[in-house]
Amino acid sequence: MRADEHKPNELLLPSSADDLKDRRDYDVEHYLRVLVTSYASRLRKAYTAEDFEQLFRVDEQLGLFDRPIESIQPIWIRYQATSA
């Protein structure tokens, strides 16, 4: 069987490390931005601006003035029910 032929539902494994590197053809930075803008941004109201930036920093670089993660607490948002 030739290398470019395969049976349906057959697991295809890369033949070399170079083939494996070529399979990662997606934009990692794009998916990180999507994660932060779509998922993590929903939590923006739950933390102070400084805490949010520290918790969801994309570059993962530690800041000089970062607080310990253990000391970060969510903001309590009170919900007031409307009387009917």
ZITABEL-V815643 format. One record per residue. N is the residue number from 1. RES is the residue in three letters. SS is DSSP state (H for helix, E for strand, - for the rest). PSI is psi in radians with two decimals (999 if undefined). Layout:
n=N res=RES ss=SS psi=PSI
n=N res=RES ss=SS psi=PSI
This chain:
n=1 res=MET ss=- psi=2.35
n=2 res=ARG ss=- psi=2.80
n=3 res=ALA ss=- psi=-0.53
n=4 res=ASP ss=- psi=0.02
n=5 res=GLU ss=- psi=2.47
n=6 res=HIS ss=- psi=2.75
n=7 res=LYS ss=- psi=2.64
n=8 res=PRO ss=- psi=2.53
n=9 res=ASN ss=- psi=0.29
n=10 res=GLU ss=- psi=2.34
n=11 res=LEU ss=- psi=2.18
n=12 res=LEU ss=- psi=2.15
n=13 res=LEU ss=- psi=2.49
n=14 res=PRO ss=- psi=2.50
n=15 res=SER ss=- psi=-0.28
n=16 res=SER ss=- psi=2.98
n=17 res=ALA ss=H psi=-0.59
n=18 res=ASP ss=H psi=-0.67
n=19 res=ASP ss=H psi=-0.66
n=20 res=LEU ss=H psi=-0.72
n=21 res=LYS ss=H psi=-0.67
n=22 res=ASP ss=H psi=-0.40
n=23 res=ARG ss=H psi=-0.35
n=24 res=ARG ss=- psi=1.24
n=25 res=ASP ss=- psi=0.36
n=26 res=TYR ss=- psi=2.80
n=27 res=ASP ss=- psi=1.75
n=28 res=VAL ss=H psi=-0.75
n=29 res=GLU ss=H psi=-0.67
n=30 res=HIS ss=H psi=-0.83
n=31 res=TYR ss=H psi=-0.54
n=32 res=LEU ss=H psi=-0.75
n=33 res=ARG ss=H psi=-0.73
n=34 res=VAL ss=H psi=-0.73
n=35 res=LEU ss=H psi=-0.82
n=36 res=VAL ss=H psi=-0.74
n=37 res=THR ss=H psi=-0.52
n=38 res=SER ss=H psi=-0.77
n=39 res=TYR ss=H psi=-1.02
n=40 res=ALA ss=H psi=-0.50
n=41 res=SER ss=H psi=-0.37
n=42 res=ARG ss=H psi=-0.39
n=43 res=LEU ss=H psi=0.03
n=44 res=ARG ss=H psi=-0.68
n=45 res=LYS ss=H psi=-0.30
n=46 res=ALA ss=H psi=-0.24
n=47 res=TYR ss=- psi=2.78
n=48 res=THR ss=- psi=2.80
n=49 res=ALA ss=H psi=-0.73
n=50 res=GLU ss=H psi=-0.75
n=51 res=ASP ss=H psi=-0.72
n=52 res=PHE ss=H psi=-0.81
n=53 res=GLU ss=H psi=-0.64
n=54 res=GLN ss=H psi=-0.77
n=55 res=LEU ss=H psi=-0.65
n=56 res=PHE ss=- psi=0.56
n=57 res=ARG ss=- psi=2.18
n=58 res=VAL ss=- psi=-0.67
n=59 res=ASP ss=- psi=-0.12
n=60 res=GLU ss=- psi=0.23
n=61 res=GLN ss=- psi=2.25
n=62 res=LEU ss=- psi=2.42
n=63 res=GLY ss=- psi=2.71
n=64 res=LEU ss=- psi=-0.59
n=65 res=PHE ss=- psi=0.41
n=66 res=ASP ss=- psi=2.46
n=67 res=ARG ss=- psi=2.75
n=68 res=PRO ss=- psi=2.40
n=69 res=ILE ss=H psi=-0.63
n=70 res=GLU ss=H psi=-0.41
n=71 res=SER ss=H psi=-0.12
n=72 res=ILE ss=- psi=2.19
n=73 res=GLN ss=- psi=2.54
n=74 res=PRO ss=- psi=2.69
n=75 res=ILE ss=- psi=2.38
n=76 res=TRP ss=- psi=2.15
n=77 res=ILE ss=- psi=2.10
n=78 res=ARG ss=- psi=2.39
n=79 res=TYR ss=- psi=2.21
n=80 res=GLN ss=- psi=2.05
n=81 res=ALA ss=- psi=2.45
n=82 res=THR ss=- psi=2.40
n=83 res=SER ss=- psi=2.36
n=84 res=ALA ss=- psi=999
